[in-house]
Amino acid sequence: MIEKVNPMHPDKIADRIAGAIVDIAYEQEENPKVAVEVLIGHKLCTIIIESSIDFETEENLQKIYAAVDRITKTDQKSMQIHVLSQKQDEHLSKNQAKEIRCGDNGIFKGVPLTDNELTISEVARAIYDKYPYDGKYILDDDKFICCQSNAKNEELEKYIKETFFNDRKVIVNPLGEWTGGTDVDTGATNRKLGSDMAQSVTGGGLHGKDLSKADVSVNIYAFLKAQETGEVVEFCCAIGDDTIDGKPYSEIVEIAREYINKIGGFEKFAEWGLY
């Protein structure tokens, strides 16, 4: 049993805005330090940033506003955007002053994806291509549940049954047709980790952080290793560690950097997560 939400779900909108801000940081520094939290809903977007980058300059604020407008498909006149940008704590900053070392404590797990998880990833993307609005989906062995906004139920049910599931029960919008998005619900960063990580969920969130953060790099590394080996892998680390799984932490960061660059950046990563 697995749930997947699409990129227009309010929580994913928050993740995508956070990812876009991390992308802005990487445009300005090779190895920036940045952590972003976003809360959005009902025409209000609050963004708190701790970073080596000053995000309260006019240029960077305009980049943030443009990202919010683009991702939410609104404009500045209809969305209040509040940005608070603070420098990273000086003690945390010293940890990374001379070399790339583990940026936080954590436990991490990578788990090979199941057939159901691969299937729901494919199906969710296909439905989103057809209906690019807020939606969430659940796949069990005997049924598929689809809550998709801005869709005609009869049309959507027919599409799902004919295209994907002629052998399972299909449940579409059990409470009826609906409109979604941030005018209906609120979104917060890293609230949909089950959708993004499947059974690899750990204590740390994937989104809104630079690559020095183990929550990003070690989670990506563990996931990739699990898919390669076909086995569950688990790691733990302490802030300041320079080696994990017998590898220099800087090497794990580069593996994660290559992965992020390959998919098109942190905002793209936030759209669907690891699968």
SEFI-964636 format. One line per 2 residues: number of its first residue (from 1); their letters; for each residue x, y, z of N, C-alpha, C. Coordinates in Angstrom, 3 decimals. Example, Ala and Ser with C-alpha at 12.3 -4.5 7.8 and 13.67 -1.06 7.14 Angstrom:
2
1> AS> 13.190,-5.690,7.800,12.300,-4.500,7.800,13.200,-3.300,7.800 ~ 12.850,-2.250,7.080,13.670,-1.060,7.140,12.900,0.030,7.870
//
This chain:
275
1> MI> 0.850,-1.187,0.000,0.000,0.000,0.000,0.886,1.237,0.000 ~ 0.598,2.172,-0.910,1.454,3.346,-1.029,0.628,4.537,-1.515
3> EK> 0.960,5.726,-1.024,0.303,6.959,-1.459,1.294,7.816,-2.235 ~ 0.786,8.472,-3.256,1.589,9.426,-4.022,0.765,10.692,-4.223
5> VN> 1.385,11.853,-4.073,0.716,13.110,-4.368,1.442,13.785,-5.527 ~ 0.716,14.620,-6.264,1.327,15.233,-7.444,1.903,16.620,-7.121
7> PM> 2.617,17.224,-8.075,3.317,18.484,-7.790,2.434,19.675,-7.449 ~ 1.114,19.590,-7.690,0.236,20.713,-7.356,-0.475,20.514,-6.022
9> HP> -0.185,19.437,-5.320,-0.680,19.299,-3.950,-0.061,20.418,-3.114 ~ -0.800,21.047,-2.201,-0.243,22.174,-1.434,1.083,21.878,-0.732
11> DK> 1.239,20.671,-0.191,2.519,20.344,0.450,3.656,20.288,-0.560 ~ 3.360,19.786,-1.755,4.391,19.745,-2.788,4.681,21.133,-3.339
13> IA> 3.675,21.999,-3.376,3.931,23.391,-3.763,4.926,24.014,-2.794 ~ 4.751,23.758,-1.493,5.704,24.270,-0.499,7.094,23.692,-0.731
15> DR> 7.178,22.389,-1.008,8.473,21.766,-1.291,9.119,22.377,-2.523 ~ 8.321,22.617,-3.552,8.864,23.150,-4.811,9.370,24.580,-4.639
17> IA> 8.651,25.393,-3.853,9.122,26.754,-3.587,10.443,26.698,-2.828 ~ 10.518,25.822,-1.819,11.762,25.669,-1.066,12.895,25.222,-1.990
19> GA> 12.596,24.280,-2.887,13.606,23.819,-3.835,14.068,24.914,-4.777 ~ 13.124,25.747,-5.228,13.487,26.854,-6.119,14.432,27.820,-5.426
21> IV> 14.228,28.037,-4.125,15.101,28.948,-3.373,16.492,28.333,-3.219 ~ 16.570,27.026,-3.009,17.880,26.369,-2.963,18.575,26.485,-4.320
23> DI> 17.826,26.345,-5.402,18.412,26.532,-6.738,18.999,27.938,-6.888 ~ 18.291,28.945,-6.375,18.798,30.323,-6.433,20.127,30.428,-5.687
25> AY> 20.208,29.771,-4.534,21.453,29.803,-3.752,22.612,29.200,-4.537 ~ 22.345,28.080,-5.242,23.409,27.427,-6.003,23.797,28.215,-7.255
27> EQ> 22.944,29.101,-7.701,23.331,29.985,-8.798,24.363,31.016,-8.346 ~ 24.415,31.270,-7.032,25.265,32.342,-6.513,26.514,31.838,-5.799
29> EE> 26.492,30.606,-5.314,27.666,30.016,-4.677,27.769,28.553,-5.095 ~ 28.993,28.044,-5.165,29.194,26.641,-5.548,28.689,25.707,-4.456
31> NP> 28.948,26.058,-3.208,28.518,25.230,-2.080,27.843,26.106,-1.015 ~ 26.669,26.645,-1.324,25.996,27.513,-0.350,25.478,26.707,0.829
33> KV> 25.245,27.385,1.911,24.559,26.788,3.046,23.167,27.403,3.088 ~ 22.153,26.560,3.043,20.797,27.084,2.989,19.819,26.060,3.548
35> AV> 18.879,26.545,4.337,17.775,25.733,4.839,16.514,26.586,4.766 ~ 15.458,26.043,4.152,14.252,26.818,3.864,13.022,26.094,4.395
37> EV> 12.147,26.835,5.048,10.838,26.317,5.439,9.765,27.188,4.802 ~ 8.755,26.547,4.237,7.664,27.268,3.570,6.332,26.805,4.138
39> LI> 5.490,27.762,4.473,4.096,27.494,4.845,3.222,28.332,3.926 ~ 2.307,27.674,3.228,1.494,28.388,2.243,0.043,27.953,2.336
41> GH> -0.855,28.899,2.128,-2.273,28.581,2.100,-3.125,29.828,2.175 ~ -4.261,29.797,1.475,-5.256,30.865,1.553,-4.644,32.242,1.281
43> KL> -3.873,32.264,0.191,-3.274,33.503,-0.344,-2.191,34.105,0.550 ~ -1.585,33.282,1.396,-0.457,33.722,2.225,0.671,32.710,2.104
45> CT> 1.882,33.194,1.806,3.070,32.342,1.714,4.146,32.912,2.634 ~ 4.493,32.146,3.665,5.529,32.561,4.619,6.772,31.710,4.402
47> II> 7.909,32.370,4.217,9.168,31.687,3.909,10.229,32.116,4.914 ~ 10.829,31.151,5.597,11.929,31.427,6.527,13.179,30.738,5.993
49> IE> 14.265,31.504,5.884,15.503,31.009,5.288,16.671,31.266,6.225 ~ 17.491,30.242,6.431,18.796,30.397,7.090,19.846,30.062,6.045
51> SS> 20.752,31.002,5.757,21.625,30.785,4.607,22.881,31.642,4.659 ~ 23.869,31.195,3.886,25.050,32.023,3.638,24.744,33.100,2.609
53> ID> 23.596,32.991,1.937,23.144,33.960,0.944,22.172,34.943,1.598 ~ 22.289,36.203,1.240,21.324,37.198,1.712,20.133,37.202,0.755
55> FE> 19.019,36.659,1.204,17.839,36.568,0.352,16.913,37.772,0.482 ~ 17.298,38.760,1.263,16.454,39.940,1.395,16.940,41.105,0.544
57> TE> 17.904,40.852,-0.361,18.238,41.868,-1.356,17.076,41.979,-2.340 ~ 16.951,43.113,-2.988,15.839,43.312,-3.922,15.880,42.286,-5.051
59> EN> 17.095,41.987,-5.529,17.223,41.023,-6.632,16.744,39.642,-6.219 ~ 17.181,39.186,-5.044,16.797,37.848,-4.610,15.327,37.774,-4.210
61> LQ> 14.797,38.843,-3.640,13.368,38.849,-3.324,12.534,38.728,-4.589 ~ 12.949,39.429,-5.640,12.205,39.350,-6.897,12.260,37.939,-7.485
63> KI> 13.400,37.263,-7.311,13.522,35.877,-7.780,12.583,34.962,-6.990 ~ 12.489,35.196,-5.687,11.583,34.394,-4.856,10.134,34.645,-5.252
65> YA> 9.770,35.929,-5.399,8.397,36.253,-5.788,8.047,35.592,-7.126 ~ 8.970,35.651,-8.061,8.719,35.067,-9.380,8.533,33.553,-9.278
67> AV> 9.321,32.910,-8.423,9.196,31.456,-8.240,7.849,31.103,-7.627 ~ 7.419,31.853,-6.618,6.122,31.597,-5.987,5.000,31.780,-7.000
69> DR> 5.063,32.867,-7.771,4.040,33.118,-8.792,3.966,31.974,-9.796 ~ 5.134,31.544,-10.255,5.182,30.502,-11.290,4.677,29.161,-10.749
71> IT> 5.108,28.797,-9.566,4.767,27.481,-9.020,3.303,27.416,-8.594 ~ 2.802,28.492,-8.009,1.404,28.498,-7.559,0.436,28.880,-8.667
73> KT> 0.972,29.323,-9.799,0.154,29.782,-10.927,-0.758,30.939,-10.510 ~ -0.190,31.831,-9.702,-0.912,33.039,-9.282,-0.038,34.238,-9.616
75> DQ> -0.318,35.373,-9.006,0.531,36.543,-9.177,0.643,37.271,-7.846 ~ 1.600,38.197,-7.764,1.898,38.860,-6.497,0.707,39.639,-5.947
77> KS> -0.188,40.053,-6.816,-1.329,40.825,-6.354,-2.310,39.963,-5.548 ~ -2.312,38.647,-5.794,-3.265,37.789,-5.109,-2.625,36.922,-4.030
79> MQ> -1.303,36.991,-3.871,-0.608,36.176,-2.871,0.278,37.082,-2.008 ~ 0.042,37.104,-0.705,0.949,37.806,0.204,2.170,36.918,0.443
81> IH> 3.351,37.456,0.190,4.581,36.685,0.350,5.446,37.352,1.410 ~ 5.714,36.649,2.500,6.555,37.161,3.571,7.849,36.357,3.600
83> VL> 8.975,37.031,3.521,10.283,36.371,3.511,11.116,36.858,4.692 ~ 11.619,35.933,5.486,12.574,36.234,6.553,13.852,35.477,6.270
85> SQ> 14.948,36.210,6.063,16.237,35.601,5.743,17.232,35.917,6.851 ~ 17.840,34.865,7.408,18.817,35.011,8.485,20.110,34.294,8.124
87> KQ> 21.221,34.772,8.652,22.487,34.089,8.452,22.505,32.775,9.232 ~ 23.210,31.787,8.660,23.367,30.527,9.371,24.094,30.752,10.692
89> DE> 23.714,29.995,11.716,24.362,30.096,13.019,25.880,29.961,12.874 ~ 26.630,30.804,13.574,28.094,30.826,13.408,28.742,29.520,13.837
91> HL> 28.198,28.849,14.841,28.771,27.575,15.296,28.560,26.484,14.239 ~ 27.379,26.458,13.626,27.139,25.504,12.554,27.996,25.824,11.348
93> SK> 28.197,27.092,11.089,28.985,27.509,9.942,30.434,27.039,10.058 ~ 30.971,27.033,11.257,32.359,26.619,11.469,32.569,25.152,11.107
95> NQ> 31.517,24.338,11.249,31.618,22.918,10.921,32.035,22.688,9.480 ~ 31.625,23.594,8.589,31.893,23.434,7.165,32.980,24.393,6.664
97> AK> 33.662,25.061,7.566,34.573,26.136,7.156,35.756,25.628,6.333 ~ 36.322,24.468,6.685,37.534,24.005,6.029,37.293,22.863,5.043
99> EI> 36.233,22.087,5.238,35.944,20.969,4.351,34.464,20.620,4.448 ~ 33.980,19.869,3.460,32.587,19.439,3.484,32.463,18.258,4.432
101> RC> 31.748,18.494,5.512,31.512,17.437,6.493,30.013,17.344,6.761 ~ 29.626,16.270,7.412,28.206,16.032,7.661,27.586,17.221,8.383
103> GD> 26.486,17.750,7.809,25.898,18.978,8.320,24.886,18.794,9.426 ~ 24.532,17.534,9.751,23.589,17.328,10.848,23.594,15.872,11.292
105> NG> 22.913,15.603,12.391,22.773,14.237,12.895,21.616,13.557,12.178 ~ 21.645,12.225,12.137,20.488,11.560,11.552,20.657,10.077,11.360
107> IF> 19.512,9.406,11.133,19.501,8.009,10.724,18.861,7.955,9.345 ~ 19.346,7.046,8.511,18.937,7.025,7.111,18.762,5.584,6.639
109> KG> 17.756,5.387,5.799,17.427,4.062,5.303,17.128,4.132,3.819 ~ 17.626,3.175,3.093,17.272,3.029,1.694,16.591,1.684,1.492
111> VP> 15.492,1.663,0.734,14.721,0.438,0.531,14.435,0.268,-0.956 ~ 14.676,-0.926,-1.518,14.338,-1.138,-2.935,12.852,-0.905,-3.175
113> LT> 12.518,-0.272,-4.278,11.128,-0.001,-4.614,10.394,-1.283,-4.991 ~ 9.142,-1.380,-4.567,8.303,-2.521,-4.901,7.606,-2.284,-6.243
115> DN> 6.978,-3.335,-6.767,6.230,-3.196,-8.018,5.098,-2.184,-7.864 ~ 4.395,-2.207,-6.716,3.300,-1.260,-6.493,3.808,0.174,-6.463
117> EL> 4.978,0.379,-5.860,5.546,1.729,-5.778,5.953,2.236,-7.154 ~ 6.539,1.369,-7.962,6.885,1.755,-9.331,5.635,2.033,-10.151
119> TI> 4.594,1.236,-9.925,3.351,1.417,-10.676,2.670,2.734,-10.331 ~ 2.556,3.029,-9.034,1.849,4.260,-8.659,2.611,5.493,-9.121
121> SE> 3.937,5.403,-9.168,4.722,6.522,-9.682,4.388,6.776,-11.147 ~ 4.281,5.711,-11.930,3.949,5.837,-13.347,2.525,6.363,-13.531
123> VA> 1.591,5.807,-12.768,0.184,6.185,-12.916,-0.044,7.630,-12.483 ~ 0.555,8.026,-11.352,0.388,9.394,-10.851,0.885,10.405,-11.868
125> RA> 2.013,10.135,-12.489,2.551,11.052,-13.496,1.636,11.142,-14.719 ~ 1.092,10.005,-15.119,0.212,10.004,-16.288,-1.073,10.789,-16.011
127> IY> -1.659,10.596,-14.826,-2.869,11.342,-14.479,-2.562,12.835,-14.388 ~ -1.408,13.181,-13.815,-1.033,14.590,-13.694,-0.819,15.236,-15.061
129> DK> -0.282,14.474,-16.011,-0.121,15.006,-17.375,-1.477,15.361,-17.978 ~ -2.487,14.585,-17.645,-3.831,14.796,-18.188,-4.615,15.820,-17.379
131> YP> -4.383,15.831,-16.059,-5.080,16.743,-15.140,-4.032,17.430,-14.255 ~ -3.436,18.540,-14.702,-2.324,19.171,-13.962,-2.795,20.044,-12.798
133> YD> -3.538,19.403,-11.897,-4.090,20.088,-10.735,-3.878,19.210,-9.504 ~ -4.101,19.774,-8.334,-3.958,19.099,-7.051,-4.566,17.693,-7.066
135> GK> -3.753,16.692,-6.684,-4.269,15.326,-6.641,-3.439,14.413,-5.771 ~ -4.083,13.356,-5.274,-3.371,12.334,-4.496,-3.955,10.973,-4.831
137> YI> -3.113,9.941,-4.691,-3.463,8.620,-5.186,-2.960,7.550,-4.215 ~ -3.752,6.502,-4.017,-3.375,5.379,-3.157,-3.536,4.088,-3.955
139> LD> -2.514,3.243,-3.900,-2.562,1.948,-4.583,-2.397,0.831,-3.569 ~ -3.383,-0.074,-3.538,-3.329,-1.287,-2.732,-3.365,-2.479,-3.685
141> DD> -3.211,-3.674,-3.147,-3.169,-4.850,-4.017,-4.460,-5.048,-4.797 ~ -5.594,-4.616,-4.222,-6.869,-4.891,-4.880,-7.644,-3.638,-5.296
143> KF> -7.081,-2.439,-5.024,-7.831,-1.226,-5.396,-6.892,-0.043,-5.612 ~ -7.426,0.926,-6.357,-6.737,2.192,-6.598,-7.696,3.311,-6.237
145> IC> -7.245,4.220,-5.363,-8.052,5.350,-4.928,-7.453,6.619,-5.526 ~ -8.272,7.376,-6.229,-7.807,8.598,-6.884,-8.629,9.783,-6.413
147> CQ> -7.983,10.755,-5.765,-8.621,12.018,-5.412,-7.972,13.096,-6.273 ~ -8.652,13.454,-7.345,-8.100,14.367,-8.341,-9.025,15.565,-8.518
149> SN> -8.483,16.749,-8.256,-9.291,17.961,-8.393,-9.473,18.339,-9.858 ~ -10.499,19.142,-10.104,-10.750,19.714,-11.423,-10.847,18.655,-12.523
151> AK> -11.536,17.558,-12.189,-11.740,16.487,-13.154,-13.182,16.011,-13.086 ~ -13.712,15.579,-14.219,-15.023,14.972,-14.255,-14.894,13.503,-13.851
153> NE> -15.616,13.098,-12.824,-15.441,11.774,-12.245,-15.619,10.647,-13.260 ~ -16.691,10.709,-14.043,-16.967,9.626,-14.992,-15.859,9.517,-16.035
155> EL> -15.407,10.661,-16.524,-14.330,10.672,-17.523,-13.035,10.136,-16.942 ~ -12.694,10.561,-15.713,-11.449,10.137,-15.078,-11.474,8.651,-14.753
157> EK> -12.599,8.168,-14.225,-12.699,6.741,-13.888,-12.539,5.873,-15.138 ~ -13.152,6.288,-16.212,-13.028,5.539,-17.471,-11.578,5.513,-17.934
159> YI> -10.904,6.657,-17.872,-9.493,6.735,-18.295,-8.619,5.802,-17.460 ~ -8.803,5.806,-16.145,-7.977,4.976,-15.257,-8.218,3.495,-15.520
161> KE> -9.487,3.096,-15.649,-9.798,1.681,-15.856,-9.291,1.191,-17.206 ~ -9.477,1.996,-18.243,-9.062,1.563,-19.577,-7.553,1.585,-19.759
163> TF> -6.878,2.505,-19.047,-5.440,2.685,-19.261,-4.591,1.863,-18.302 ~ -5.061,1.679,-17.053,-4.197,1.090,-16.034,-4.785,-0.114,-15.299
165> FN> -5.990,-0.006,-14.789,-6.475,-0.991,-13.817,-7.821,-1.585,-14.234 ~ -7.782,-2.546,-15.135,-9.019,-3.251,-15.474,-9.233,-4.464,-14.586
167> DR> -8.259,-4.727,-13.686,-8.350,-5.889,-12.798,-8.449,-5.495,-11.330 ~ -8.565,-4.185,-11.026,-8.670,-3.737,-9.639,-9.856,-2.797,-9.501
169> KV> -10.346,-2.699,-8.286,-11.404,-1.746,-8.011,-10.831,-0.333,-8.103 ~ -11.516,0.570,-8.783,-11.083,1.958,-8.924,-12.092,2.860,-8.224
171> IV> -11.607,3.663,-7.277,-12.442,4.595,-6.528,-11.977,6.006,-6.873 ~ -12.873,6.805,-7.441,-12.524,8.158,-7.870,-13.331,9.174,-7.068
173> NP> -12.639,10.088,-6.410,-13.264,11.204,-5.689,-14.510,10.757,-4.900 ~ -14.303,9.981,-3.828,-15.446,9.420,-3.088,-16.395,10.466,-2.516
175> LG> -15.937,11.702,-2.309,-16.826,12.757,-1.814,-17.356,13.646,-2.935 ~ -17.064,13.289,-4.162,-17.540,14.072,-5.286,-16.466,14.942,-5.907
177> EW> -16.789,15.601,-7.001,-15.837,16.457,-7.702,-15.469,17.656,-6.835 ~ -14.229,18.114,-6.945,-13.731,19.149,-6.045,-12.674,19.999,-6.729
179> TG> -12.462,21.170,-6.163,-11.342,22.018,-6.574,-10.309,21.983,-5.456 ~ -9.050,22.060,-5.816,-7.998,21.922,-4.809,-7.056,23.096,-4.799
181> GT> -5.835,22.844,-4.336,-4.818,23.875,-4.311,-4.765,24.615,-2.997 ~ -3.978,25.661,-2.974,-3.717,26.380,-1.722,-4.858,27.291,-1.301
183> DV> -5.905,27.420,-2.109,-7.100,28.140,-1.664,-8.036,27.225,-0.873 ~ -7.757,25.917,-0.909,-8.581,24.930,-0.217,-7.859,24.360,0.998
185> DT> -6.545,24.218,0.885,-5.747,23.548,1.910,-4.426,24.288,2.085 ~ -3.757,24.030,3.206,-2.431,24.604,3.429,-1.356,23.593,3.051
187> GA> -0.147,24.100,2.801,0.981,23.242,2.480,2.190,23.625,3.314 ~ 2.995,22.639,3.675,4.207,22.882,4.452,5.339,22.004,3.927
189> TN> 6.545,22.502,4.054,7.713,21.784,3.560,7.884,20.444,4.260 ~ 8.211,19.417,3.465,8.561,18.077,3.955,7.434,17.375,4.710
191> RK> 6.192,17.672,4.332,5.067,17.005,4.993,4.605,15.775,4.213 ~ 5.155,15.536,3.047,4.755,14.380,2.245,5.947,13.466,1.955
193> LG> 6.706,13.137,2.989,7.893,12.309,2.789,7.538,10.875,2.409 ~ 6.392,10.375,2.861,5.977,9.040,2.445,5.772,8.971,0.949
195> SD> 5.200,10.017,0.377,5.005,10.090,-1.062,6.340,10.184,-1.792 ~ 7.302,10.848,-1.190,8.589,11.109,-1.847,9.611,9.986,-1.677
197> MA> 9.492,9.203,-0.589,10.554,8.264,-0.234,10.082,6.815,-0.106 ~ 8.770,6.573,-0.223,8.215,5.229,-0.029,8.640,4.693,1.334
199> QS> 9.191,3.480,1.390,9.564,2.881,2.673,10.911,3.369,3.198 ~ 11.556,4.248,2.462,12.848,4.782,2.897,12.710,5.983,3.827
201> VT> 11.501,6.276,4.293,11.265,7.445,5.139,12.133,7.390,6.395 ~ 12.795,8.505,6.686,13.603,8.630,7.898,13.202,9.914,8.614
203> GG> 13.974,10.295,9.621,13.623,11.466,10.410,13.875,12.787,9.720 ~ 14.683,12.785,8.669,15.065,14.045,8.039,14.327,14.295,6.743
205> GL> 14.000,15.569,6.476,13.284,15.937,5.270,14.204,16.170,4.091 ~ 13.722,15.870,2.883,14.530,15.968,1.670,14.675,17.382,1.133
207> HG> 13.702,18.239,1.379,13.571,19.450,0.578,13.932,20.728,1.330 ~ 14.385,21.717,0.556,14.702,23.011,1.115,16.056,23.084,1.785
209> KD> 16.995,22.215,1.401,18.302,22.176,2.068,19.407,21.975,1.041 ~ 20.595,22.464,1.385,21.738,22.291,0.498,22.338,20.896,0.662
211> LS> 23.293,20.563,-0.192,23.851,19.220,-0.243,24.720,18.851,0.951 ~ 25.161,19.843,1.726,25.953,19.497,2.916,25.090,18.835,3.977
213> KA> 23.758,19.007,3.880,22.844,18.432,4.860,22.669,16.945,4.583 ~ 22.912,16.129,5.604,22.767,14.682,5.449,21.342,14.304,5.057
215> DV> 20.356,15.098,5.504,18.967,14.825,5.139,18.785,14.752,3.630 ~ 19.595,15.482,2.907,19.531,15.447,1.449,20.481,14.382,0.900
217> SV> 21.774,14.567,1.144,22.779,13.744,0.470,22.762,12.290,0.917 ~ 22.678,12.036,2.215,22.716,10.644,2.676,21.415,9.925,2.324
219> NI> 20.285,10.625,2.377,19.036,9.993,1.941,19.100,9.599,0.471 ~ 19.617,10.483,-0.375,19.747,10.156,-1.798,20.711,8.986,-1.976
221> YA> 21.854,9.044,-1.293,22.852,7.975,-1.409,22.277,6.629,-0.969 ~ 21.563,6.613,0.160,20.988,5.366,0.669,19.949,4.807,-0.294
223> FL> 19.117,5.688,-0.844,18.093,5.250,-1.804,18.750,4.641,-3.039 ~ 19.746,5.324,-3.607,20.402,4.824,-4.806,21.105,3.493,-4.553
225> KA> 21.744,3.359,-3.397,22.434,2.117,-3.079,21.440,0.970,-2.931 ~ 20.277,1.236,-2.331,19.266,0.189,-2.166,18.745,-0.282,-3.519
227> QE> 18.558,0.654,-4.458,18.077,0.246,-5.780,19.152,-0.563,-6.511 ~ 20.410,-0.202,-6.303,21.517,-0.896,-6.979,21.732,-2.296,-6.418
229> TG> 21.675,-2.441,-5.096,21.976,-3.724,-4.455,20.745,-4.611,-4.301 ~ 19.546,-4.012,-4.340,18.334,-4.770,-4.093,18.132,-5.124,-2.638
231> EV> 18.856,-4.446,-1.752,18.784,-4.734,-0.322,18.542,-3.462,0.479 ~ 17.931,-3.620,1.655,17.740,-2.491,2.565,19.091,-2.078,3.132
233> VE> 19.358,-0.780,3.168,20.593,-0.264,3.766,20.227,0.770,4.814 ~ 21.015,0.851,5.871,20.769,1.807,6.946,22.085,2.439,7.389
235> FC> 22.042,3.753,7.646,23.214,4.483,8.109,22.807,5.433,9.232 ~ 23.786,5.795,10.055,23.576,6.887,10.995,24.818,7.766,10.963
237> CA> 24.668,9.022,11.354,25.806,9.931,11.343,25.615,11.012,12.393 ~ 26.709,11.623,12.761,26.706,12.759,13.686,27.235,13.982,12.959
239> IG> 26.782,15.132,13.369,27.252,16.363,12.763,28.775,16.441,12.865 ~ 29.416,16.754,11.775,30.868,16.827,11.736,31.547,15.584,11.202
241> DD> 30.801,14.480,11.024,31.403,13.258,10.476,31.975,13.525,9.089 ~ 33.126,12.933,8.810,33.713,13.090,7.479,33.675,11.810,6.656
243> TI> 33.122,10.723,7.249,33.033,9.446,6.547,31.712,8.758,6.882 ~ 31.036,8.225,5.864,29.824,7.435,6.042,29.889,6.262,5.071
245> DG> 29.568,5.074,5.565,29.576,3.862,4.734,30.942,3.645,4.085 ~ 32.003,4.025,4.799,33.355,3.853,4.289,33.759,4.825,3.211
247> KP> 32.896,5.801,2.928,33.189,6.796,1.897,33.389,8.167,2.531 ~ 34.300,8.984,2.004,34.381,10.373,2.464,33.033,11.057,2.267
249> YS> 32.629,11.855,3.240,31.330,12.525,3.122,31.276,13.393,1.862 ~ 32.419,13.982,1.497,32.463,14.810,0.286,32.101,13.994,-0.955
251> EI> 32.445,12.707,-0.971,32.104,11.847,-2.109,30.596,11.589,-2.166 ~ 29.984,11.394,-1.013,28.536,11.198,-0.954,27.820,12.462,-1.431
253> VE> 28.339,13.627,-1.051,27.769,14.894,-1.511,27.845,14.982,-3.033 ~ 28.941,14.549,-3.622,29.083,14.627,-5.076,28.154,13.650,-5.786
255> IA> 27.912,12.486,-5.181,26.944,11.540,-5.743,25.554,12.168,-5.748 ~ 25.206,12.830,-4.641,23.906,13.504,-4.558,23.836,14.686,-5.521
257> RE> 24.939,15.420,-5.665,24.965,16.558,-6.593,24.709,16.087,-8.032 ~ 25.354,15.000,-8.406,25.169,14.459,-9.751,23.709,14.064,-9.975
259> YI> 23.090,13.463,-8.950,21.687,13.060,-9.045,20.780,14.271,-9.208 ~ 20.990,15.301,-8.384,20.168,16.511,-8.453,20.346,17.207,-9.801
261> NK> 21.575,17.320,-10.257,21.839,17.972,-11.544,21.191,17.205,-12.696 ~ 21.213,15.872,-12.610,20.667,15.042,-13.677,19.171,15.242,-13.830
263> IG> 18.453,15.443,-12.719,17.001,15.589,-12.817,16.584,17.045,-13.018 ~ 17.554,17.981,-12.945,17.235,19.364,-13.291,17.184,20.336,-12.137
265> GF> 17.699,19.946,-10.952,17.769,20.887,-9.846,16.859,20.515,-8.689 ~ 16.921,21.338,-7.646,16.200,21.046,-6.406,14.690,21.235,-6.546
267> EK> 14.275,22.196,-7.345,12.835,22.362,-7.558,12.263,21.149,-8.277 ~ 12.941,20.666,-9.311,12.484,19.469,-10.013,12.479,18.265,-9.076
269> FA> 13.481,18.153,-8.234,13.543,17.071,-7.262,12.316,17.083,-6.356 ~ 11.876,18.280,-6.003,10.733,18.425,-5.086,9.411,18.025,-5.730
271> EW> 9.344,17.994,-7.041,8.068,17.680,-7.688,7.564,16.282,-7.320 ~ 8.444,15.284,-7.368,8.026,13.911,-7.127,8.871,13.192,-6.082
273> GL> 9.959,13.797,-5.628,10.821,13.109,-4.670,11.714,12.100,-5.336 ~ 11.980,10.996,-4.655,12.974,10.034,-5.105,12.466,9.053,-6.156
275> Y> 11.150,9.022,-6.407,10.667,8.050,-7.401,9.341,8.505,-8.019
//
